[in-house]
Amino acid sequence: MDPSTLPGPPSGAPFVDDEARPPEPTADATVGPAAATEETGAPTTAAAGPSGRRTPWLALAVVALLAGTLLFGSGFALGHLAGSTPGTSAAEQQDFEAFWDAYHAISREYVGGADTKQLVEGAIKGMFATLDDPFSSYMSSEDLKASLAGLSGQFEGIGAYLATRAGDGTLGCTPLGSSCRLVVDHPIAGSPAERGGLLAGDEIVAVDGTAVDGKTVSDVSQLIRGPRGTTVTLRLVRGGGAPFDLTLARDVVQEEAVQTRLLADGRVGYIRLADFSADAASEFTAKLKALLDQGATSIVFDLRGDPGGYVDAAQTIASQFIGSGPIFWLAYADGRQVPQEAQSGGVAIDPAIKVAVLIDKGSASASEIVAGALQDTGRATLVGGTSYGKGTIQEWYTLPNDTGGFRLSVAKWLTPVQKTWISGKGLTPDVAVTPPADQAPGQDAVLDRAVQLVSGSGTSTSRLAGDPIEPAWQLDGTWPRAA
């Protein structure tokens, strides 16, 4: 994806790392202070190496005294380093002498020839390797662009969610074949799929002439996705009629972060958050309010498989349930602990609204901040399995001259009341539920237990109350895939 199409992040938000995932044109970037020397407080200039020659670009890469625009996002923040050329201080000159000697020897004398950019990137990688931190690392330009695309909640494709349906009507079958059909769950509003006439319920039998039989929904999703401006041809069956082809032009699509349904005869609002991307907080708040306006008196909040996203999104989303006090604490290397307070105006802060939060080993980072806040304050009951256990906040930086960028752990986060650090341990659910190995497609033991807890009933949730037809999206972790 062309990074110029990516939006900036919400302003002022550290971003919690999303383990598996690592911003948008309408969002505001947070401008951070320029890197400054301890002595003067003024931006530093590059220092000369032992050879007497000034190498500001290399000093920037090696010393990593960075300046520019900070872009916070799921336990991380992104910084853009613009125009700053810091160098080594006088006190560090001796420490860096060996580095400069090695660099100059390689760049001038190595018989095999040396690429300057590769040397710089290698030096940066080496620094991060010494930290022994899986969440602090250097990224090449291409890796950085891919990571930013993931954080934005955008992808390049047609903008449709795909699911599977067995011959008997049950959902979540695999692999695709005569007894397991691939169907369109729904096109995303305003997407190429919607504009081009793709309809919910359409069956996809081939993509660009390749039959889908034997594949998974994820396989087909990847076949349909592709660079913006290219086309893909789907062979469809609609309403039992004859197959026909539909050609769609791919574009940049904003993925839907929030799914909602009414359960238990409309008494329980179910809301699932796929990630904490740039627009997730506003979308979540609007859809949560809609559930309550429709008559839901309790909420099941599903964070299973959610790898995280922007920290300010986590703070806003948790604030929909917690009216005051810290949502979490940031703990820095210098010993400071800074509370991140609840925002006013939450739509579900009434304690009469019972809340259950679903978590599992795929719930990480920002997901854990929210779940941890709701558990630690007594606002919600956690149901499911132990979460991933990522307790640090990262900042993301871009480096100049197309040198890539890096993410760096800059703080720990702690739960709001007990100030627990969950790193490597995760959150322990209040009610542990392990789905049975033979759980049927479309069934969800974890969700069933949560509905029982918040509603006081034993209502089965294998069908969702209020839907005119049975939906093709799953409650058992087999979610529709965006294509």
C-alpha positions in Angstrom: 0.0 0.0 0.0 1.1 3.5 -0.8 1.9 5.0 2.6 0.6 8.4 1.3 -2.9 6.9 1.4 -2.6 6.0 5.1 -4.2 8.2 7.7 -2.4 9.6 10.7 -3.2 8.3 14.2 -5.4 9.9 16.8 -3.6 12.7 18.6 -1.7 12.0 21.8 -2.0 8.3 22.0 0.8 5.9 23.0 0.2 2.7 21.1 0.3 -0.8 22.7 2.0 -3.4 20.7 -0.3 -5.7 19.0 2.0 -8.7 19.0 0.7 -10.0 15.6 0.1 -6.7 14.1 1.9 -4.4 14.7 -2.7 5.5 11.0 -5.5 7.7 8.7 -5.7 11.1 6.4 -8.3 12.6 8.7 -6.6 12.0 12.0 -4.4 14.4 13.8 -0.7 13.7 14.5 0.8 14.6 17.8 3.8 16.8 17.5 6.6 15.9 19.9 9.5 18.1 21.1 12.8 18.2 19.2 15.6 16.1 20.6 17.8 18.3 22.8 21.0 18.1 24.6 20.9 17.8 28.4 23.2 20.8 28.8 21.6 23.4 26.6 18.1 22.2 25.8 18.7 23.0 22.2 18.6 20.6 19.3 22.0 18.9 18.9 24.2 18.9 15.8 26.2 16.1 14.4 29.6 15.4 15.8 32.7 14.6 13.9 34.0 11.0 13.9 37.5 10.1 14.7 38.5 10.7 11.2 37.7 14.4 11.6 35.0 14.2 9.0 31.4 15.2 10.0 28.9 12.4 9.3 25.6 13.7 10.6 23.4 11.1 8.9 25.4 8.3 10.4 25.5 9.9 13.8 21.8 10.1 13.6 21.3 6.5 12.8 23.8 5.2 15.4 23.2 7.4 18.4 19.4 7.5 17.7 18.8 10.9 19.4 15.7 11.5 17.4 13.3 14.4 16.7 10.1 14.9 14.9 6.5 14.1 14.9 5.4 11.4 17.4 2.6 9.2 16.2 1.1 7.1 18.9 -0.8 4.1 18.3 -1.8 -0.4 20.4 0.9 -0.1 22.7 3.2 1.9 20.4 3.7 5.4 19.1 5.1 6.5 15.8 7.7 9.3 15.6 8.8 11.0 12.4 12.4 12.3 12.6 12.6 15.4 10.5 15.7 17.4 9.9 17.5 16.6 13.2 21.2 15.6 13.0 22.3 14.8 16.6 25.8 13.3 17.2 27.8 11.8 19.9 28.4 13.9 23.0 31.9 14.6 24.2 31.4 12.0 27.0 30.5 9.3 24.5 33.2 10.0 21.9 35.6 7.4 23.4 32.7 4.8 23.6 32.0 5.3 19.9 35.6 5.3 18.7 35.6 1.6 18.1 32.4 1.8 16.1 33.8 4.5 13.9 37.0 2.7 13.3 35.1 -0.4 12.2 32.8 1.5 10.0 35.5 3.4 8.2 37.6 0.3 7.7 34.6 -1.6 6.2 33.4 1.3 4.0 36.8 2.2 2.7 38.8 -1.1 2.6 36.5 -4.1 2.4 37.5 -6.0 -0.7 33.9 -7.1 -1.4 32.5 -3.6 -1.4 30.1 -2.3 1.1 26.7 -0.6 0.7 26.5 2.4 3.0 22.8 2.1 3.6 23.1 -1.6 4.5 25.9 -0.7 6.9 23.7 1.9 8.6 20.8 -0.5 8.8 23.0 -3.2 10.2 24.3 -0.9 12.9 20.8 0.0 14.0 19.7 -3.7 14.0 22.7 -4.5 16.1 21.8 -1.9 18.8 18.3 -3.3 19.1 19.5 -6.9 19.2 21.4 -6.1 22.4 18.1 -5.1 24.1 16.8 -8.6 24.0 13.2 -7.2 23.8 10.9 -8.8 21.2 8.9 -5.5 21.1 11.8 -3.2 20.4 13.2 -3.7 16.9 14.4 -2.1 13.7 12.3 -2.3 10.6 13.3 -1.8 7.0 11.3 0.7 4.9 9.1 -2.0 3.5 8.5 -3.6 6.8 7.6 -0.2 8.3 5.1 0.6 5.6 3.5 -2.8 6.0 3.2 -2.3 9.7 1.7 1.2 9.3 -0.9 -0.3 6.9 -1.9 -2.8 9.5 -2.2 -0.1 12.2 -4.4 2.0 10.0 -7.1 -0.6 9.7 -6.9 -0.3 6.0 -6.2 -2.9 3.3 -6.3 -3.1 -0.5 -9.0 -5.2 -1.9 -12.7 -5.1 -2.8 -14.2 -4.5 0.7 -16.3 -7.5 1.4 -16.5 -9.9 4.4 -16.5 -13.6 3.5 -17.7 -16.6 5.5 -18.5 -20.2 5.0 -21.8 -22.2 5.2 -22.3 -25.9 5.2 -25.1 -27.7 3.2 -27.2 -28.1 6.4 -27.0 -24.3 7.1 -24.4 -24.5 9.9 -21.7 -21.9 9.8 -17.9 -22.0 9.9 -17.2 -25.1 7.9 -13.8 -25.9 6.2 -12.4 -26.6 3.7 -14.4 -25.3 0.9 -16.1 -27.8 -1.4 -19.5 -29.3 -2.4 -20.6 -29.4 1.2 -19.0 -26.1 2.3 -19.7 -23.0 0.4 -18.1 -19.6 0.5 -20.6 -16.8 0.8 -20.5 -13.0 1.1 -21.4 -12.0 4.6 -21.8 -8.4 3.6 -20.0 -5.7 1.5 -18.5 -2.8 3.4 -20.4 0.4 2.9 -18.9 2.5 0.1 -16.5 -0.2 -0.9 -15.8 -1.4 -4.5 -17.8 -4.5 -3.7 -20.9 -2.5 -2.7 -20.5 -0.1 -5.6 -20.0 -3.0 -8.1 -23.1 -4.9 -7.1 -21.8 -7.7 -4.8 -24.6 -8.7 -2.4 -24.8 -10.4 0.9 -25.5 -14.1 0.4 -23.7 -14.3 -3.0 -21.8 -17.6 -3.3 -18.2 -17.3 -4.6 -17.2 -20.3 -6.7 -14.0 -19.0 -8.4 -11.6 -16.1 -8.3 -9.9 -15.1 -11.6 -10.7 -18.5 -12.9 -9.4 -20.5 -10.0 -11.9 -22.6 -8.2 -12.2 -22.1 -4.4 -12.8 -25.8 -3.7 -10.2 -27.2 -1.3 -9.2 -23.8 0.0 -10.0 -21.9 3.3 -11.8 -18.6 3.6 -8.4 -17.0 4.4 -6.9 -18.5 1.2 -9.6 -17.0 -0.9 -9.5 -13.6 0.9 -5.8 -13.3 0.0 -6.6 -14.2 -3.7 -9.2 -11.4 -3.8 -7.0 -8.8 -2.2 -4.5 -7.0 -4.3 -2.9 -3.7 -5.3 -5.2 -0.7 -5.6 -6.3 0.0 -9.2 -6.1 -3.7 -10.3 -9.1 -5.8 -11.0 -10.4 -9.2 -9.8 -13.1 -11.3 -11.4 -15.4 -13.4 -9.1 -17.6 -16.2 -10.4 -20.8 -16.0 -8.4 -24.0 -17.9 -7.8 -26.9 -15.8 -6.6 -30.1 -17.2 -5.3 -29.6 -20.6 -6.9 -29.3 -19.2 -10.4 -26.7 -19.8 -13.1 -23.1 -18.8 -12.4 -22.0 -15.4 -13.7 -18.9 -13.3 -13.5 -18.5 -10.0 -11.7 -15.3 -7.9 -12.2 -14.4 -5.4 -9.5 -11.6 -2.8 -9.2 -9.6 -3.0 -6.0 -9.1 0.0 -3.9 -8.0 1.1 -0.4 -10.7 -0.1 2.0 -11.2 0.8 5.7 -11.8 -2.4 7.6 -14.7 -2.6 10.0 -13.5 -2.8 13.6 -16.8 -3.4 15.4 -19.5 -6.0 15.1 -22.7 -6.0 17.1 -25.8 -8.1 17.6 -28.7 -8.4 20.1 -28.8 -11.7 22.0 -31.2 -13.3 24.5 -34.4 -11.7 23.1 -32.7 -8.3 22.8 -31.8 -8.1 26.5 -28.0 -8.6 25.9 -26.0 -6.4 23.6 -23.0 -8.3 22.0 -20.2 -6.1 20.7 -16.9 -7.4 19.2 -13.8 -5.3 18.6 -11.4 -6.7 16.1 -8.6 -4.2 16.8 -7.9 -0.7 18.2 -7.2 1.0 14.9 -7.5 4.7 14.1 -11.3 5.0 14.0 -12.1 2.1 16.4 -13.0 4.2 19.4 -15.6 6.4 17.7 -17.1 3.4 15.9 -17.2 1.4 19.1 -18.8 4.2 21.1 -21.5 4.8 18.5 -22.4 1.1 18.2 -22.4 0.5 21.9 -24.8 3.4 22.4 -27.0 2.0 19.6 -27.2 -1.4 21.4 -28.4 0.4 24.6 -30.8 2.6 22.7 -32.3 -0.6 21.2 -33.1 -1.9 24.7 -30.0 -4.0 25.8 -29.7 -3.9 29.6 -26.4 -5.7 29.7 -23.3 -6.0 27.5 -21.0 -8.8 26.4 -17.8 -7.3 25.1 -15.7 -9.7 23.0 -12.0 -9.0 22.9 -10.9 -12.5 21.9 -8.3 -12.5 19.2 -7.9 -8.8 19.4 -4.2 -8.0 19.2 -4.4 -4.4 20.2 -3.9 -1.0 18.6 -3.8 2.6 19.7 -3.6 3.3 23.4 -5.8 6.4 23.2 -8.4 4.2 21.6 -8.1 1.8 24.6 -8.5 4.7 27.0 -11.6 6.0 25.2 -13.2 2.6 25.0 -12.6 1.7 28.6 -14.1 5.1 29.5 -17.4 4.1 28.1 -17.8 1.8 31.1 -15.7 3.5 33.8 -16.8 7.0 34.8 -13.8 8.3 36.7 -10.3 7.5 38.0 -7.4 5.9 36.2 -7.9 3.5 33.3 -4.2 2.5 33.6 -0.9 3.8 34.7 2.3 4.4 32.6 5.4 3.5 34.5 8.7 5.0 33.1 12.3 4.0 33.5 13.0 7.1 35.7 10.4 5.8 38.2 7.5 8.1 37.3 4.0 6.6 37.3 1.5 8.7 35.4 -2.2 7.9 35.6 -4.2 7.8 32.4 -7.6 9.0 33.6 -11.1 8.0 32.4 -12.7 10.4 30.0 -16.1 11.9 30.8 -19.3 11.1 29.0 -19.2 7.3 28.9 -22.4 5.7 27.5 -22.4 2.6 29.7 -21.1 3.8 33.1 -24.4 3.0 34.9 -23.5 0.1 37.2 -27.0 -1.3 36.5 -25.6 -2.3 33.1 -23.9 -5.6 33.7 -20.8 -6.2 31.6 -18.9 -9.4 30.7 -15.6 -9.2 28.7 -14.4 -12.2 26.7 -10.7 -12.8 26.5 -8.3 -15.5 25.3 -4.6 -16.0 24.5 -5.1 -13.8 21.4 -6.2 -10.8 23.5 -3.1 -8.6 23.8 -1.9 -5.1 24.4 -4.7 -2.5 24.2 -7.2 -5.4 24.6 -5.5 -6.2 27.9 -5.5 -2.5 29.0 -9.3 -2.4 28.5 -10.0 -5.8 30.0 -7.6 -5.2 32.9 -9.2 -1.8 33.7 -12.7 -3.3 33.7 -11.7 -6.2 35.9 -9.5 -4.2 38.3 -12.2 -1.6 39.0 -14.9 -4.3 39.4 -16.8 -3.0 36.4 -16.9 -6.2 34.4 -16.4 -10.0 34.7 -13.7 -11.5 32.5 -14.8 -14.8 30.9 -12.7 -17.2 28.8 -9.0 -17.9 28.9 -5.8 -16.2 30.1 -4.8 -13.3 27.9 -1.5 -12.9 26.1 0.5 -10.8 28.6 2.0 -7.8 27.0 2.7 -5.1 29.5 4.8 -2.5 27.7 4.2 0.5 25.6 6.3 1.2 22.5 7.0 4.3 20.4 7.5 4.0 16.7 9.9 6.2 14.8 10.7 6.7 11.2 14.3 7.4 10.2 15.3 9.8 7.4 16.7 9.0 4.0 14.4 5.9 3.5 16.4 4.1 6.3 13.2 2.5 7.7 12.3 3.0 11.3 12.0 1.2 14.7 9.8 0.6 17.6 11.1 1.1 21.2 9.6 0.1 24.5 9.4 3.3 26.5 7.1 2.4 29.4 5.2 -0.3 31.3 1.5 -0.1 31.8 -0.1 -1.1 35.1 -3.7 -1.9 36.0 -5.6 1.0 37.6 -6.2 -0.1 41.1 -3.8 -2.9 42.1 -1.1 -1.5 39.7 -0.4 -5.0 38.4 2.1 -5.5 35.7 0.8 -8.4 33.5 3.9 -8.9 31.3 4.5 -12.5 30.5 1.5 -13.6 32.7 -1.6 -12.1 31.1 -5.0 -11.5 32.7 -6.6 -14.4 34.5 -10.4 -14.6 33.7 -12.8 -14.4 36.6 -14.8 -17.3 35.0 -12.6 -19.7 33.1 -14.2 -21.4 30.2 -12.5 -23.8 27.8 -14.5 -24.5 24.6 -15.0 -28.2 24.1 -12.9 -29.9 21.4 -16.0 -31.0 19.6 -17.8 -27.7 19.7 -20.1 -27.5 16.7 -19.8 -24.7 14.1 -21.8 -21.7 15.1 -21.8 -22.7 18.8 -19.8 -20.7 21.4 -19.4 -22.0 25.0 -17.6 -18.9 26.2 -20.2 -16.6 24.8 -23.0 -18.8 26.2 -21.5 -18.6 29.7 -21.1 -14.8 29.5 -24.7 -14.3 28.4 -25.8 -16.5 31.4 -23.8 -14.3 33.7 -25.1 -11.0 32.6 -28.7 -12.0 32.0 -29.2 -14.6 34.7 -30.5 -17.1 32.1 -29.4 -20.2 30.3 -30.4 -18.8 26.9 -28.5 -20.5 24.1 -26.8 -18.1 21.7 -26.3 -20.3 18.7 -28.9 -18.1 17.0 -28.9 -14.4 17.4 -32.2 -12.7 18.4 -33.4 -9.9 16.3 -31.9 -11.0 12.9 -34.4 -11.5 10.1 -32.1 -14.3 8.7 -29.4 -16.3 10.3 -26.1 -14.3 9.9 -23.1 -15.8 8.2 -20.7 -14.5 10.8 -19.4 -16.7 13.6 -19.4 -16.6 17.4 -16.8 -19.3 17.8 -13.7 -17.4 16.5 -14.3 -18.3 12.8 -14.9 -14.7 11.9 -15.7 -13.4 8.4 -12.5 -12.5 6.5 -12.2 -9.1 4.8 -11.2 -9.3 1.1 
